[in-house]
């Protein structure tokens, strides 16, 4: 029972991490552009 759980959970964690990194990159870029615009 543990093996299917791990196979299901690990890709989800990887997807979540990639999503957070992408969002963080977009936010960082937006803040940097605002900083430069001043």
N, C-alpha and C positions, 0 to 999 in steps of 0.2 A: 504493500500500500504506500510505502514511503517513496519508492522510485518514481511512480507516475506523478506524485505530488511535486517532487524536486524538478522533474522535467517540465512541469507546467509552471512552477513558480519562478524558476531561474530566468527564463526568457522574459517573463513579465517584469522582473526586477531590472533586467538589462534595458528593456523598452522604456521603463519609467525613468531610468538614469539618463538615457539618451534624450528623452522628452524634456527633462529638467535642464540638461546641458544646453539643448537647443533654445529653450525659453530664456535661460540665463544669458546666452549669447545675444539674443534679440534685445533683451532689456539692457545689457551692457552697451550694445551698439547705440540704442536709442538715447541712453544717458550721455554717452560720449558725444553724439551729434548735438544734443542740447547744450553740452558744455562748450563745444566748439562754436555753436551759434551765438553764444554770448560774446 
